[in-house]
Amino acid sequence: MLPVVSALWRAVRRDLGSFGSIVANNFFLFVALLMAGAFSSGVRPLSAYPFLALLAFLMLFPLAADPLAKIPAVRLGLWPLSGRQRLVLRAAALALSPMLWLVVLLAWRLARIEVALAAVAIPLATYSLATPGWQPLRHVPAFGELMRKNLRQMLSVLDPYLAALLALFGATSGARGMEGGAAGMAFLVALALSTYAQCLFSLDGPAGLARYRLLPVAPWRILLAKDAAYLALLLLLVLPIEPVSGMTAGLLMLAVGRYPSLRYRLPVTRWRFSSGRVGFGALQIAAGAAAFAQAQHRATVLAIAAGCWLLSLWLGARRLARVRQ
């Protein structure tokens, strides 16, 4: 029994280590820049607190996942464990759950039982959504199976859900009534998705490009299907806020992320924030900020961004064609 519990503990530790991918996420880098600017000015980084709260809130859901879910049900059923041993294993999985530690810590530090009960609702919701019959990503609509597959991949990381929360806040708050507020919120939504632009092929697996060689599809069509899924999701999110500014920033960030997406196989874990190259992430942030700074010339900047994206699509298709040979 002890080797089984030890293996479960190793799986939990390995799973906790995968949350470190947020360090190289563009949105986290942006928040770190906000905090660094505040500290250098000798003030508290109050502007960064809401963004940190959003990041922490989204990470609560994968933290609340059942540790025993990491073991395939078929393999778990074949283990020669008695009923009492399975009960002990279930208790060990509960004790090793990071969410339980967080609930106990909140109840102890805040001395408020209602906070702990509210935190318990998150693992309960996560367990209910993890049932085998609940597979909402199977019903993702799209134009073509390639685009559908790419949308499913995007929706299996946390970046789009951060962008959706930002878009919801931007559409329902008074930010749109402020000067530059709508464009700023659209920039943040595009920024939340920008890291994934460096990882467009990461979830295809080690043999992803080898599989694409079997498809009778031109390389530019493969890239266009990935870009179409990315841009369609971004347009849906920024449409209620400021679509021109959001799409401008998104096109520029997608163009900058083209090279690392084809040159490097960046590791991406499902239901975690995607992780990119910090140098390219800084370029994406700078490109989006430059587009935001020129919001008064929206049509011209959008045309330039579309031209940069088309150029990256052409160059990327040439590189993908060489890789497929």
matplotlib code that plots the C-alpha trace (Angstrom):
import matplotlib.pyplot as plt

x = [0.0, 2.9, 4.4, 1.0, 0.7, 4.3, 3.6, 0.5, 2.6, 5.1, 2.3, 1.0, 4.4, 5.0, 1.6, 2.3, 5.6, 3.6, 2.0, 5.4, 4.6, 2.9, 6.3, 6.9, 3.4, 3.0, 0.2, 2.2, 5.2, 3.0, 1.8, 5.4, 6.2, 3.4, 4.6, 8.2, 7.2, 5.2, 8.0, 10.5, 8.2, 8.0, 4.2, 2.2, 1.3, -2.4, -3.0, -1.6, -3.7, -6.9, -4.9, -3.1, -6.5, -7.7, -4.6, -5.0, -8.7, -8.2, -5.5, -7.8, -9.7, -6.9, -5.5, -8.8, -8.6, -8.8, -5.3, -6.7, -7.9, -4.3, -4.5, -6.4, -9.6, -8.9, -5.4, -6.8, -9.5, -6.8, -4.8, -5.2, -6.5, -9.0, -12.0, -10.2, -7.1, -9.1, -10.7, -7.2, -6.1, -9.0, -8.3, -4.6, -5.7, -7.9, -5.0, -2.6, -5.0, -3.5, -7.0, -7.5, -4.3, -5.6, -9.0, -7.4, -5.0, -7.8, -9.9, -7.0, -5.6, -9.0, -10.9, -14.0, -15.7, -17.8, -14.5, -13.5, -17.0, -16.8, -13.4, -14.8, -17.3, -14.5, -13.3, -17.0, -17.6, -14.3, -15.3, -18.7, -17.2, -14.6, -17.2, -16.8, -20.1, -19.2, -17.1, -18.1, -15.1, -16.6, -19.3, -17.0, -18.4, -16.0, -15.5, -13.6, -12.1, -8.7, -10.0, -12.2, -9.2, -7.2, -10.1, -10.3, -6.6, -6.8, -9.8, -7.8, -5.4, -6.2, -5.3, -8.7, -10.5, -8.4, -9.2, -12.9, -12.9, -11.2, -13.6, -16.6, -15.2, -14.5, -18.0, -19.9, -17.8, -17.5, -14.0, -15.5, -16.7, -13.2, -10.9, -8.9, -10.5, -12.1, -8.9, -7.0, -9.3, -9.2, -5.3, -5.5, -7.7, -5.3, -2.4, -4.0, -4.1, -0.7, 1.5, -0.5, 0.6, 4.1, 2.7, 0.4, 1.9, 2.8, -0.3, 0.0, 2.4, 6.0, 4.8, 2.6, 4.5, 4.9, 1.2, 0.8, 3.0, 0.2, -2.4, -2.9, -3.1, -0.8, 1.3, -0.3, -3.7, -2.4, -1.2, -4.3, -6.5, -4.5, -4.6, -8.3, -9.1, -7.0, -8.4, -12.0, -11.8, -10.1, -12.8, -15.6, -14.1, -13.2, -16.4, -18.4, -15.4, -13.3, -12.8, -10.5, -7.9, -8.2, -7.7, -4.9, -3.0, -3.9, -2.6, 0.7, 1.1, 0.3, 2.9, 5.6, 4.7, 5.0, 8.8, 8.9, 5.8, 7.6, 11.1, 10.7, 8.4, 7.5, 6.0, 2.4, 0.3, -3.4, -5.4, -2.3, -1.2, 0.8, 4.5, 6.6, 10.0, 10.5, 12.3, 9.5, 6.9, 8.5, 8.3, 4.6, 3.9, 5.8, 3.9, 0.6, 1.4, 2.6, -0.7, -2.6, -0.5, -1.6, -5.3, -6.2, -5.0, -6.9, -7.5, -3.9, -2.5, -4.9, -3.8, -0.1, -0.9, -2.7, 0.2, 2.7, 0.4, 0.2, 4.0, 4.4, 1.9, 3.9, 7.3, 5.8, 4.4, 7.8, 9.4, 6.7, 7.1, 10.8, 10.1, 7.5, 10.0]
y = [0.0, 2.4, 2.2, 3.2, 6.2, 7.2, 7.1, 9.2, 11.8, 11.9, 12.5, 15.3, 17.0, 16.7, 18.2, 21.1, 21.7, 22.2, 25.4, 27.1, 27.6, 30.9, 32.5, 32.7, 33.7, 37.1, 38.3, 37.4, 39.3, 42.3, 42.1, 41.8, 44.9, 46.8, 45.6, 46.5, 50.0, 50.5, 49.3, 51.5, 54.5, 53.5, 52.8, 49.6, 47.8, 48.2, 48.1, 44.6, 43.1, 42.5, 40.8, 38.6, 37.7, 36.6, 34.4, 32.8, 32.2, 30.3, 28.2, 27.1, 24.8, 22.6, 22.7, 21.2, 18.2, 14.7, 13.3, 9.8, 11.0, 10.9, 7.1, 5.5, 4.0, 0.7, 0.4, 1.4, -1.3, -4.0, -3.3, -6.1, -3.8, -4.7, -2.5, -1.2, -0.4, 1.5, 3.5, 4.3, 5.3, 7.6, 9.2, 9.6, 11.3, 13.7, 14.5, 15.1, 17.5, 21.0, 22.4, 20.9, 22.5, 25.9, 25.5, 24.7, 27.6, 30.0, 28.8, 29.1, 32.5, 34.2, 32.4, 32.5, 29.2, 30.7, 31.4, 27.8, 26.6, 28.8, 27.4, 23.8, 24.7, 24.9, 21.2, 20.1, 22.0, 20.6, 17.0, 17.4, 18.8, 16.0, 13.2, 11.1, 12.2, 15.9, 16.7, 20.2, 20.6, 17.9, 20.3, 23.3, 24.7, 25.6, 25.8, 22.7, 19.9, 21.4, 24.6, 22.7, 20.7, 23.9, 25.5, 22.5, 22.7, 26.4, 25.8, 23.2, 25.8, 28.5, 31.5, 31.8, 31.7, 34.6, 36.5, 35.7, 37.1, 40.2, 40.6, 40.2, 42.8, 45.2, 44.7, 45.2, 47.8, 51.5, 51.1, 51.7, 55.2, 56.3, 57.8, 54.9, 52.5, 50.3, 50.1, 49.3, 46.4, 45.0, 45.1, 43.2, 40.5, 40.1, 40.0, 37.2, 35.1, 36.2, 33.5, 30.8, 32.3, 31.0, 27.5, 26.8, 23.4, 22.4, 20.4, 18.4, 16.1, 15.1, 13.6, 16.5, 17.8, 14.2, 13.8, 17.0, 15.4, 12.9, 15.5, 16.6, 20.2, 23.1, 24.4, 27.8, 26.2, 24.4, 27.7, 29.5, 27.0, 27.6, 31.4, 31.3, 29.5, 32.0, 35.1, 33.9, 33.4, 36.8, 38.5, 36.9, 38.2, 41.8, 42.3, 43.9, 46.1, 47.5, 45.0, 47.1, 47.7, 44.1, 42.6, 44.9, 43.9, 40.2, 40.3, 41.8, 39.4, 36.4, 37.6, 37.9, 34.5, 32.8, 32.1, 30.5, 28.4, 26.8, 26.9, 25.6, 23.0, 24.9, 22.6, 23.2, 21.3, 21.1, 23.2, 25.3, 28.7, 28.4, 29.3, 31.0, 32.5, 35.6, 37.5, 37.0, 37.7, 41.1, 41.7, 40.8, 43.1, 45.9, 45.4, 45.4, 48.4, 50.3, 49.5, 50.8, 54.0, 54.7, 54.1, 57.4, 56.0, 52.7, 52.0, 52.6, 50.5, 47.7, 47.6, 47.5, 44.7, 42.7, 43.2, 41.9, 38.9, 38.0, 38.3, 36.0, 33.6, 33.5, 33.1, 30.5, 28.5, 28.4, 27.1, 24.6, 23.3, 22.7, 20.9, 18.6, 17.5]
z = [0.0, 0.8, -2.7, -4.2, -1.8, -2.6, -6.3, -5.8, -3.9, -6.7, -9.2, -7.1, -6.7, -10.5, -11.1, -8.8, -10.7, -13.9, -12.5, -12.9, -16.6, -15.5, -14.9, -18.7, -19.5, -21.2, -18.9, -15.8, -17.3, -17.8, -14.2, -13.0, -15.0, -13.3, -9.9, -10.7, -11.7, -8.6, -6.3, -8.1, -7.4, -3.7, -3.8, -3.3, -6.6, -6.2, -9.9, -10.1, -7.4, -9.5, -12.2, -9.6, -8.2, -11.6, -12.2, -8.8, -9.2, -12.5, -11.0, -8.2, -10.6, -11.7, -8.1, -7.0, -9.4, -7.8, -7.4, -8.1, -11.5, -12.7, -12.5, -15.4, -14.1, -15.9, -14.3, -10.9, -11.1, -11.8, -8.7, -6.1, -3.4, -0.8, 0.1, 3.2, 1.2, -1.5, 1.3, 2.7, -0.8, -1.2, 2.2, 1.1, -2.1, -0.2, 2.2, -0.7, -2.4, -2.6, -2.4, 1.0, 2.2, 0.9, 2.5, 5.9, 5.5, 4.7, 7.6, 10.0, 8.8, 8.3, 11.1, 8.9, 8.2, 5.3, 3.4, 3.7, 2.7, -0.4, -1.3, -0.9, -3.7, -6.2, -5.9, -5.9, -9.2, -10.6, -9.8, -11.3, -14.5, -14.7, -15.1, -18.2, -19.8, -19.5, -22.5, -23.7, -26.0, -28.2, -29.3, -30.2, -33.5, -36.3, -40.1, -40.9, -38.7, -38.6, -37.2, -34.7, -33.5, -33.0, -31.1, -28.8, -28.1, -27.3, -24.9, -23.0, -21.6, -19.1, -21.3, -23.1, -19.8, -18.4, -21.6, -21.2, -17.7, -18.8, -21.7, -19.3, -17.0, -19.9, -21.3, -18.0, -16.2, -16.8, -18.5, -21.9, -20.8, -20.0, -22.6, -24.0, -21.6, -24.2, -26.2, -23.1, -22.1, -25.7, -25.4, -22.2, -23.7, -26.7, -24.2, -22.3, -25.5, -26.8, -25.2, -26.9, -30.3, -29.5, -28.9, -31.8, -32.5, -28.9, -28.2, -31.5, -29.7, -30.7, -34.0, -34.8, -37.9, -39.1, -39.1, -41.1, -43.8, -44.4, -45.0, -48.7, -47.5, -48.4, -45.5, -45.6, -45.1, -42.0, -40.5, -41.6, -39.8, -36.6, -37.0, -37.9, -34.6, -32.6, -34.3, -34.2, -30.5, -30.0, -32.2, -30.2, -27.0, -28.1, -30.1, -27.2, -26.2, -29.0, -31.9, -34.0, -31.3, -30.0, -33.5, -34.3, -31.1, -31.8, -35.4, -34.3, -31.4, -33.7, -36.2, -33.6, -32.2, -35.6, -35.4, -32.0, -32.7, -35.7, -34.4, -30.8, -29.4, -26.2, -23.5, -22.8, -20.2, -20.5, -18.0, -17.2, -18.5, -21.6, -21.4, -24.0, -24.7, -22.6, -25.3, -27.8, -25.1, -24.5, -28.3, -28.3, -25.3, -27.0, -30.3, -28.6, -26.6, -29.7, -31.4, -28.3, -28.3, -31.9, -31.2, -32.9, -36.2, -35.8, -39.5, -40.6, -37.7, -38.4, -42.0, -41.0, -38.5, -41.2, -43.5, -40.8, -40.2, -43.9, -44.2, -41.2, -42.7, -46.0, -44.3, -41.9, -44.7, -46.4, -43.2, -42.6, -46.2, -45.5, -42.3, -44.0, -46.7]

ax = plt.figure().add_subplot(projection="3d")
ax.plot(x, y, z, "-o")
ax.set_aspect("equal")
plt.show()
